[in-house]
Amino acid sequence: MVACTNATAAQAPSPRLSPVRADTAALRHKLDSLVDAHHGIIGYSIIDIDNGVRMSRRGDETFPTASLIKVPILVTVYDLVAKGQLSLSDPLTVLRIDQVPGSGVLQYMHNGMTLTVEDAAWLMITLSDNTATNILLDRIIIRRVWAKMDSLGLHNTKVHSKTFLRNSSVAMDSSVKYGLGVTTPNEMSRLFELLALGKAVNPASDSAMLHMLEHNENDEKLQRFVYGARAAHKSGETDQVRTECSLFYLRNRVVVCALSKENKDTRYAIDTEAHVTIARMGEAIVNAWGGVPPDQ
């Protein structure tokens, strides 16, 4: 309950600073110059929630999500809790057969470890834990994520399978093409907007989810060059895919989603081209809305 209270206070922009209007023409020129120079394909979608400004490039084009799809999974978990079909305190047991590689720590824990649904959600978001994601998907069922996204009008946003378990896919052709999940820049930015407005599930649940997203430990992309900026965010990456969506708490609440695919630089390093390009985009966007507020 404390987490929800703290998160609710964080949803609004600073009460001491009035919203600003960004020079969107100059910003679009800057962003497009970064995207045009990039060796790969980047789509972006930006929403100024407080002024109603929207801008995008390849906004309705489908992109692989990588671990960004864990946000729709989180929203579905909280939706089921709100409906009384699931409890955050329900126990989950981690068995050796559940443990998968990649990001996270549960892969290293002992066989038979017990945690709660809420514990698994925190691990999935803050550490992008793949094993936590899989045991949540086992509990909620993949198709329920599809149904929840459809109910929000996000018809192209889908999770295909459990992580590192392609044979669990419920849509094999799309899974082969996109990997773990698929979305569009506009749909994922809309999901973050709904969270900010308390309309993804309900205000209390959305605040709790944003509180989790604020504690995401990966700051290599949109947040990299804007030190001190408060943001509720989630990223994802595979060899040719780097993605991130962020709700920045600036003078305005600004949602930014940047999704890339077919990247030529496939290294897993902080200076990978896609990381740097997306980081420069984040820097330009934050500066366009007045920079990091002094009270942060």
C-alpha positions as CSV (number, residue, x, y, z in Angstrom):
1,M,0.0,0.0,0.0
2,V,2.9,2.4,0.7
3,A,4.2,1.8,-2.8
4,C,0.9,2.7,-4.4
5,T,0.7,5.9,-2.3
6,N,4.2,7.0,-3.3
7,A,3.6,6.2,-6.9
8,T,0.3,8.1,-7.1
9,A,2.2,11.3,-6.1
10,A,4.7,10.7,-8.8
11,Q,2.1,10.5,-11.6
12,A,1.7,14.3,-12.0
13,P,4.3,16.8,-13.2
14,S,5.9,19.0,-10.6
15,P,3.3,21.3,-9.0
16,R,5.9,24.1,-8.8
17,L,6.6,24.3,-12.5
18,S,4.1,25.0,-15.2
19,P,4.1,22.8,-18.4
20,V,6.0,24.0,-21.4
21,R,5.4,23.8,-25.1
22,A,8.2,22.1,-27.1
23,D,9.4,23.3,-30.5
24,T,8.2,20.1,-32.2
25,A,9.4,21.1,-35.6
26,A,13.0,21.5,-34.4
27,L,12.7,18.3,-32.4
28,R,11.4,16.3,-35.3
29,H,14.3,17.6,-37.4
30,K,16.8,16.6,-34.8
31,L,15.2,13.1,-34.2
32,D,14.9,12.4,-37.9
33,S,18.6,13.3,-38.5
34,L,19.6,10.8,-35.8
35,V,17.3,8.2,-37.2
36,D,18.5,8.8,-40.8
37,A,22.1,8.3,-39.8
38,H,21.4,5.1,-38.0
39,H,22.4,1.8,-39.5
40,G,19.1,0.1,-38.9
41,I,15.4,0.9,-38.7
42,I,14.0,3.1,-35.9
43,G,10.5,4.0,-35.2
44,Y,9.4,6.4,-32.5
45,S,6.3,7.8,-30.9
46,I,6.1,10.7,-28.5
47,I,3.1,12.0,-26.4
48,D,3.0,15.2,-24.4
49,I,0.2,14.1,-22.1
50,D,-0.3,17.6,-20.6
51,N,-0.5,19.5,-23.9
52,G,-1.9,16.8,-26.1
53,V,1.0,16.9,-28.5
54,R,1.7,13.7,-30.5
55,M,4.4,13.0,-33.0
56,S,5.8,9.8,-34.5
57,R,7.8,8.2,-37.3
58,R,6.9,4.7,-38.4
59,G,4.4,4.9,-35.6
60,D,2.1,2.3,-36.9
61,E,4.7,-0.1,-38.2
62,T,5.2,-3.4,-36.4
63,F,8.5,-4.0,-34.5
64,P,9.8,-6.8,-32.4
65,T,9.5,-5.8,-28.7
66,A,12.2,-8.0,-27.0
67,S,11.6,-7.5,-23.3
68,L,9.5,-4.4,-23.7
69,I,6.6,-6.9,-24.0
70,K,6.9,-7.4,-20.3
71,V,4.9,-4.2,-19.7
72,P,1.8,-5.6,-21.3
73,I,2.3,-8.8,-19.3
74,L,2.5,-6.7,-16.1
75,V,-0.7,-4.8,-17.0
76,T,-2.5,-8.1,-17.6
77,V,-1.3,-9.4,-14.2
78,Y,-2.7,-6.3,-12.4
79,D,-5.9,-6.5,-14.5
80,L,-6.5,-10.1,-13.3
81,V,-5.8,-9.0,-9.7
82,A,-8.3,-6.1,-10.1
83,K,-10.9,-8.6,-11.3
84,G,-10.3,-10.9,-8.3
85,Q,-9.0,-13.7,-10.5
86,L,-5.4,-13.5,-9.1
87,S,-3.8,-12.1,-5.9
88,L,-0.4,-10.4,-5.7
89,S,0.3,-12.6,-2.7
90,D,-0.4,-15.9,-4.5
91,P,2.7,-18.2,-4.2
92,L,4.7,-19.3,-7.2
93,T,7.3,-22.1,-7.1
94,V,10.4,-21.9,-9.2
95,L,11.4,-25.4,-10.5
96,R,14.5,-26.3,-12.3
97,I,12.5,-26.8,-15.5
98,D,11.3,-23.2,-15.3
99,Q,14.8,-21.6,-15.2
100,V,15.9,-20.0,-18.4
101,P,19.0,-18.0,-19.4
102,G,19.4,-14.4,-20.2
103,S,18.5,-11.5,-17.9
104,G,17.5,-12.0,-14.3
105,V,18.6,-13.8,-11.1
106,L,16.0,-16.6,-10.7
107,Q,17.9,-18.8,-13.1
108,Y,20.5,-19.1,-10.3
109,M,18.2,-19.8,-7.4
110,H,17.6,-23.2,-5.8
111,N,15.0,-25.6,-7.1
112,G,11.7,-25.3,-5.3
113,M,12.1,-21.6,-4.3
114,T,8.8,-19.9,-3.5
115,L,8.0,-16.3,-4.3
116,T,4.8,-14.3,-4.8
117,V,3.1,-13.0,-7.9
118,E,4.2,-9.5,-6.8
119,D,7.8,-10.6,-6.2
120,A,7.9,-12.1,-9.7
121,A,6.4,-8.9,-11.2
122,W,9.1,-6.8,-9.5
123,L,11.8,-9.1,-10.8
124,M,10.3,-9.1,-14.3
125,I,10.3,-5.3,-14.5
126,T,13.4,-4.1,-12.5
127,L,15.8,-6.8,-13.7
128,S,13.9,-8.0,-16.7
129,D,14.0,-11.5,-15.2
130,N,13.1,-14.1,-17.9
131,T,12.3,-16.9,-15.4
132,A,10.0,-14.6,-13.5
133,T,8.3,-13.7,-16.8
134,N,7.8,-17.3,-17.7
135,I,6.2,-18.4,-14.4
136,L,3.9,-15.4,-14.5
137,L,2.9,-16.3,-18.1
138,D,2.2,-19.9,-16.9
139,R,-0.1,-18.5,-14.2
140,I,-2.0,-15.9,-16.4
141,I,-1.9,-17.7,-19.8
142,I,-0.4,-16.0,-22.8
143,R,-3.7,-15.4,-24.6
144,R,-5.0,-13.3,-21.7
145,V,-2.3,-10.7,-22.5
146,W,-3.7,-10.6,-26.1
147,A,-7.2,-10.1,-24.7
148,K,-6.2,-7.3,-22.4
149,M,-4.3,-5.4,-25.1
150,D,-7.3,-5.8,-27.4
151,S,-9.6,-4.4,-24.7
152,L,-7.4,-1.3,-24.7
153,G,-7.5,-1.0,-28.5
154,L,-3.9,-2.2,-28.9
155,H,-4.6,-4.9,-31.4
156,N,-1.0,-5.3,-32.7
157,T,0.6,-5.7,-29.3
158,K,1.1,-9.4,-28.5
159,V,3.4,-11.7,-26.6
160,H,4.0,-14.9,-28.5
161,S,5.7,-17.3,-26.1
162,K,7.6,-17.7,-22.9
163,T,11.2,-16.5,-23.0
164,F,13.8,-18.9,-24.5
165,L,10.9,-21.4,-25.1
166,R,9.9,-20.9,-28.7
167,N,8.0,-24.2,-28.6
168,S,5.5,-22.5,-26.2
169,S,4.5,-20.0,-28.9
170,V,0.8,-19.5,-29.5
171,A,1.5,-17.9,-32.9
172,M,4.5,-19.6,-34.4
173,D,4.7,-17.7,-37.7
174,S,4.7,-14.3,-35.9
175,S,7.0,-15.7,-33.2
176,V,9.5,-16.6,-35.9
177,K,9.3,-13.1,-37.4
178,Y,9.2,-11.0,-34.3
179,G,10.5,-13.1,-31.5
180,L,9.1,-12.8,-28.0
181,G,6.5,-10.1,-28.8
182,V,5.4,-7.5,-31.3
183,T,3.9,-4.0,-31.1
184,T,4.0,-0.6,-32.8
185,P,5.6,2.6,-31.5
186,N,2.2,4.2,-31.3
187,E,0.5,1.3,-29.5
188,M,3.2,1.0,-26.8
189,S,3.3,4.8,-26.2
190,R,-0.5,4.7,-25.9
191,L,-0.1,1.9,-23.2
192,F,2.3,4.1,-21.2
193,E,-0.1,7.1,-21.7
194,L,-2.9,5.0,-20.3
195,L,-0.8,4.0,-17.3
196,A,0.0,7.7,-16.7
197,L,-3.7,8.5,-16.8
198,G,-4.8,5.6,-14.6
199,K,-6.7,4.0,-17.4
200,A,-4.8,0.9,-18.2
201,V,-6.4,-1.0,-15.2
202,N,-7.4,1.5,-12.5
203,P,-5.6,4.5,-10.8
204,A,-4.2,2.5,-7.9
205,S,-3.0,-0.4,-10.0
206,D,-1.5,1.8,-12.6
207,S,0.3,3.8,-9.9
208,A,1.8,0.6,-8.5
209,M,3.0,-0.5,-11.9
210,L,4.6,2.9,-12.6
211,H,6.3,2.7,-9.3
212,M,7.9,-0.6,-10.4
213,L,8.8,0.9,-13.8
214,E,10.6,3.8,-12.0
215,H,12.9,1.2,-10.4
216,N,14.0,-0.4,-13.6
217,E,17.8,-0.6,-13.3
218,N,18.6,-0.4,-17.0
219,D,19.4,3.2,-17.9
220,E,21.5,2.6,-21.1
221,K,19.1,4.0,-23.6
222,L,16.6,6.9,-23.3
223,Q,17.9,7.9,-19.8
224,R,21.6,7.7,-20.6
225,F,22.4,11.3,-21.2
226,V,19.7,12.9,-19.0
227,Y,21.1,12.3,-15.6
228,G,18.6,12.8,-12.8
229,A,15.4,12.7,-14.9
230,R,12.7,10.7,-13.3
231,A,11.2,8.1,-15.6
232,A,9.1,5.0,-15.5
233,H,10.5,2.9,-18.2
234,K,11.2,-0.5,-19.7
235,S,13.7,-1.6,-22.4
236,G,14.4,-4.7,-24.4
237,E,17.1,-6.1,-26.6
238,T,18.1,-9.0,-28.8
239,D,20.9,-9.1,-31.4
240,Q,19.3,-6.9,-34.0
241,V,16.6,-5.3,-31.8
242,R,16.9,-2.6,-29.2
243,T,13.7,-1.0,-27.7
244,E,12.7,1.3,-24.9
245,C,9.6,3.2,-23.7
246,S,9.7,5.8,-21.0
247,L,7.3,8.1,-19.2
248,F,9.4,11.1,-18.3
249,Y,8.3,13.3,-15.4
250,L,9.5,16.6,-16.6
251,R,7.7,19.9,-16.5
252,N,5.2,17.9,-18.6
253,R,4.6,14.2,-18.5
254,V,6.1,13.0,-21.8
255,V,5.9,9.5,-23.1
256,V,8.7,8.4,-25.5
257,C,8.9,5.0,-27.3
258,A,11.8,4.2,-29.5
259,L,11.9,0.8,-31.2
260,S,14.6,-0.4,-33.5
261,K,15.1,-3.5,-35.7
262,E,17.6,-4.7,-38.3
263,N,20.5,-3.0,-36.5
264,K,23.8,-3.6,-38.1
265,D,25.7,-3.3,-34.8
266,T,24.6,-6.3,-32.8
267,R,27.1,-6.0,-30.0
268,Y,26.0,-6.2,-26.4
269,A,27.9,-3.2,-25.2
270,I,26.9,0.2,-23.8
271,D,28.3,1.9,-26.9
272,T,26.3,-0.2,-29.3
273,E,25.1,2.1,-32.1
274,A,21.4,1.6,-31.3
275,H,22.0,2.4,-27.6
276,V,23.8,5.6,-28.5
277,T,21.2,6.6,-31.1
278,I,18.3,6.1,-28.8
279,A,20.2,7.8,-25.9
280,R,20.7,10.9,-28.1
281,M,17.0,10.8,-29.0
282,G,16.1,10.8,-25.3
283,E,18.5,13.7,-24.7
284,A,16.9,15.7,-27.5
285,I,13.4,15.0,-26.3
286,V,14.1,15.9,-22.6
287,N,15.8,19.1,-23.7
288,A,12.9,20.0,-25.9
289,W,10.6,19.9,-22.9
290,G,12.8,22.1,-20.7
291,G,15.3,19.6,-19.5
292,V,15.4,17.9,-16.2
293,P,13.4,20.0,-13.7
294,P,15.5,21.5,-10.9
295,D,13.6,19.8,-8.2
296,Q,14.7,16.4,-9.5
